[in-house]
Structure formats: C-alpha cells, structure tokens
C-alpha cells in the first residue's frame, strides 16, 4: 500500500522548521510501522495541496492525508473527489469543521493511525459556483468573515482570534438582497447569510445545520434573514445548542440543487476559502463522491481495535420562514 501525507506548514500556530520536520518524521514513522510506503509532501503556496494530491494519486497512493485546516482539506478533497483514492485528515486548523464532525482525533499520531486502521466511508460533495466543498459553503456574512480571516497580515490563531474578527465583522458587514431558488420554491429577501451545509458545523461545535448528514444525498440550505448586530450576537448561542432552525427569520431546506442570484458579483466561500463569482451561483450535490478513512464508530469492534476517540430536490427541515 502507498500513502501520501500532504502537510501545510502554515496551518496551526505557524510552526518553525523543526516542528515541521517533526511532523514529517512522525508521519514516516507511523506509516512505516504499518508497512506502508510513504510520500511526505509540503505545500509551498495557496492551492498547492490540490496539485500535490493529484501528484500523489499519479504516484499510486490509495490513501492521501491532508494535514492542515479546512482549506487544506478542501484542496485535497477536491482533487480526490470522483476518484479511487481515499482522504484521511490530520486536523490542525482554526476550525477543523469536517474533522470534528467525523470525530477525527486531534492528536496527530492517533489521526495517522485512524487513517490506516479506521473504516472507509463515502460522503457527499457539494458544489457552489463551480467550486467543490466538503463541509460548509456560503454567501453573506460568513463569506465576508472568510475573506477577512484569509487576508494578508491577519492573525490566524484559533477560536479566540476568529471570534474577535467575527464580532468586528458584525458591525461592518452590510446585508445584501438575494433570490434563492430551490426546487419549486423561491425566497427573495435581504439576508445576513446563506449557508450550504454538507456537514452540520462550521467548527468548534458551531452547528449551522444541526440536521445535515454527510451521506444522505442532500445539502442543507440555511437562509438567515438580516438582523441587527446585537440581534445576531443574541442569537449566537443557538449555533451551539442546535436550535438555529428555531430562530426567527431563518429558513432551512434540504436540497439537491439550487440557484442564488443577486444584482452584483457574489462573494462566497467554500470550506472557509474566499471566492468571487458572477451574479448567479449554481448549487448542487454530488452524492457519495468522496472516499474517506475515518475512525470507526464508538462501540464497534473496529472502533475498539483502532482506539478511536473520537443520508428530493427540496425537503423541508424544521425552521421558520
């Protein structure tokens, strides 16, 4: 068996060269202990992880690790989607939404082992504006925050920095009007954000779509109407207690495809990576298009062996319009 480990040196708390070398040595050691032929690859620039993933598949890797944050996972997953190689995750980003949803261990050695000893699972892949995503994509406030978070010079050190940036963004962002069409339904309103969720959470337990499932063949469309900055702050606890769908002026739908239109070019994000599109964005789901190696479910015999710690075009989810 051949496996590649793609390490983003910029992920996490900006480790020095010695720390990056330790990551590479650890990956080599764990894979060697399982008699796996390894290739360790370091990203050098944005979007390099995608190219390295293609290179790993050409080399013959049947398993490709993404060692980094949500952006690194997105790039590697985009390269592996619709192909035979499986993705495994070693999380070390600011949100790690998909990794948390899959209960991937936060300790690199255990995450490496989970990729080798875990179970294979196929999940859906979303597409927004021609860009693939595996966790959450969207327009509005979260795209605005993604652009600020990824701007040069921004401190990108975990939940606290992200929280401070988010609060500041609440008072600078001006909601826009969008027309969202899904199935036979059209919503026209001024919105705070439109999220398209494949999994339930942004990261750190902030669940924008509590009912979303990674392999149900649908995406959850969450349309949050405009509100004051104070009103948004008051509603934040709903992200963490699973009651977003019960907040006022929120519409939630399970979709297989949709269209988002505006009278201006639409800024959006895929898995936290900022993008800019046309005045109309197409949304679609690709059912079970990506293979993963993940920790076995708790309580299963495979899970005990691995020691892992940690499923219609427009179906209505609980919520109010």
N, C-alpha and C positions, 0 to 999 in steps of 0.2 A: 504494500500500500504506500502511496505517496500523499503527503500533506504539505501544504504551504501555509506559512504564518505571515500575514501582512501586518506590520507594525507601523502605526502612525506615531512618530516621535513627538509630535506636537500635542498629542492627546494627554489629558490629565494635567498634572501640575508642572508642566514643562520640564520633564526630567533631563538631567545632564547626560553627557555621553556615557558615563559609567553606568547609569541606571538603564539606559537603552541597551547597552551591552549585556547587562544582567537579564533583561527581558529576552534577548535573543538566546543567551546561554540557557535560560530556563526552558524556553521552547524546544531547543535542541535536545536537552536532557530528557524532558518528559516524553517527547516523541520517540527518542532513541530507546527509552525504557519499554516502549510498546512495539519495538521493532518496526517503526515507521520511518521511511525515508523522508527527510525533511528538507524544505527550502524556506529560508528565512529572508523576507523582503522588507525593506524600509521605504516608506513613502518620502518623497522629496519635495512635493508641491501639491496644491489642491488638484483633485481629480486624478492623482497618480494611482490611488488604490484601485481604481477601476481598471486601469491599464495593467497593473501588476496582477490582478485577479485573472484577466484574460491570459496573461503570460503563464500563470500557474496552471491553468487548465491545459494550455498547449504543452506544458511540460509533463502533463499526465497526472496532476493532483486530482484525487477524488474527494478531497476534503480541503477547504480553504478557510482559515481562521481570519477574522477581522479583529485586530487588537487595537481598539480605539473607542471613540464615541459614536454617537448616532450617525454623524456624517460619514465616518469610515465604514460603518456597517452598510449605509445606503449605497456607497460606491461599490463595495464588494458584492452586495446582494444584487445590484443592477447588472453586474457582469455575469453573475451565476444564474440569474433567472432564466427559465426555459431550458436549462442545460442539465447535464448529468451530475455535476459536482455539487457537493453539499456545503453549506455555510455553517461555521461554528463561530461563537462570539466570545471574546475576552474583553469585558467591559472596563473602560477607564475614562469615560467622558463625563460631561456635566449633567446629563440627564439619563442616558442609557435606558430609554423607554422600552425598546423591544427586549433587551436583555432582562430587565426587571419583570416584564410580562411573562417571559419564558422561565423565570427563576434560575437564570444562569448565575453561578457563584461569583462573588466579587473578587475572590482570591484567584490570581492568575493560574497557579498550579492546578487548582480544582477545576477552573474553567477549561484548561487544556485537557485535563482528564475527562471531563464531561463530553467534550467533542469526540473523544475516542471510545468512551465506554457507555455513552448515553444512547438514546433511541433516535431513530430517524423520523422526521415529521415533515410533511409538506404543508406549506401555508400559502395563502393568497398573496398576491402582489397588486398594489394599487397603481394607478397612473393618473397624473394630473398635468395637463398642459404638455403632454409628451414626455414627462419625466416619471420614472418609476419610483415607488416608495414602499416601504415595508411596515412602517409604524403609523405615523400621522403626517398628513399634509394639510395645507390650508391657505386661506387668504384673509386679509384683515389684520387684526392686532397681532396674532401670533407670527404672521409673516413679517410685520413691522419689527417685532422683537427679534426675530431671527436675523434680519438684516443688521440691526444694531449690535447684536451679540457677536456676529461674524465680522464686524467692521474692523479694519486695522487699528491696533492700539487698544482695543477693548480687553479688559481683564476677564479671562475666561476660567475662573477658578471655582467651580462648583455651584451649589444651590444658592448660597448667600449672594454671590455676585449676580447670578441670574435673577434672583428676587429683587435686588436693588434696581437693576436695569428695567425689570418689568414694571415696577411701581413708577419709575420715571416715565416710562413709555405710556402709561395710562393717562398721564396729564399732557402728553404732547401729541398723541395719535388722534386724528380726526376720522370718525367712521365714514364710510362711503356707501353708496347705494349699489346693490347688485340684484340681478334677476337670476334666480336659481331654478332650473327646471329638472325634475326627476320623475321619470315615468309620465303620468298624465297630470302631474301637479306642478304648478309654477308659483314660486314665492318671490315677491318683489318688495324689498324693504331696505332700509338703512341698517347696516349690521355692524356689530363690533367685530365679529369674525365668522368665518365659515370653515369649519374643520371637517376633514375627510379622514376618518379613522379606520385603520385596519386592525390595530390592537386598541386596548382600552385607554392607555395612558400616554401622556407626554413624557413622564419620568418622575421619579421620586414620589410615586403614588398619586400624582395629579391626574385623575381619571376624567378625561373629557368625554369619553364614550363608554360608560361602565358596562354596557351590554354588547360591545363589539367582541367578535371572535375571529381569530386569525385564520380559520379554515372553514368558514361557513359559506363561502362563495359570495359574500356581500361586503360592502363598506358601510360604515355608519356616517351619515351626513348630519352634522350638527350646526344649525344656524342660530347664532346668538345675536339677538337684536341689540341695537345701540342703546347705551345707558350711560349715566354719568360716571366719572372716575370713582366717586365714592360708592355708587351703586355696584360697580364692578368689584371693588375691594370687599364690600359686604358679602358679595356672592362667592368669594374665593373659597371659603370652607366647603362649599358644595363640590368643588373639584376633588376634595379629599375624603368626603363621606359618601360619594357615589350618588348624589342627588341632583346632578347638573340638569337632568331631563325635567326636573320638577321646578326649576327656576322660571320666573316669569319671562315671557318673550323669547322662549327657546323652542325651536322645532327640531326634532330628531327623526331621521328616517333611515331605514336600511335600504341601500341601493345597489344596483349593479352598474348603472351608468347615470350620468347627469351632465348638465351644462351650466357654467357660471358665466354671466355676461355683465359688462359694465361699460360706461361711456369713456373709459380711459384704459391704457395698458394696465394689466393686472399684475401687481407684485404678489408672489406666492412663495411657499416653501415646501420642500419635500424632506421629511425627516430632519427638520431644522436647518436645512441648507437653502439659502435665499435664491430666488429665481425671478425673472421678469418675463411675462408673457404678453400675448395680444389682448384684445378686448373681449375675447371669448376663450374659455378654457374648457376642454373636454375632460370628463372624469370617467374612468372605467375600472373594473376589477378583472384581474387575470386569476381565475381560481387555481389554487394549489400549484402555482408556477415556480415555487422556490423550495428546494430541499434543505432541511436543517438537521443538524445533530444537536440535540438538546438533552439536558438532564432528564432522566426517567421520572415519571410521576411519583410523588411521595407515596410510600407504602407498597409500591410494586416491587417484585423480586429484582427487576433490573435496577430499580432505584436504590435498593439496599446494596446491591453489588457495586454500583457506581458511587454510592455515598453522596448522592446529590442533595443539596440543601434546598437548596432552593433549585360554526359551522355555519327571486321575484324582482323584480325590477324596482319596486318601491313599496316595501313593507313598513308599516308604521311602528316606531319604537315608542315607549312611554314618553310623554312630554306634552307641552302645551305650545300652541302657536301664538 
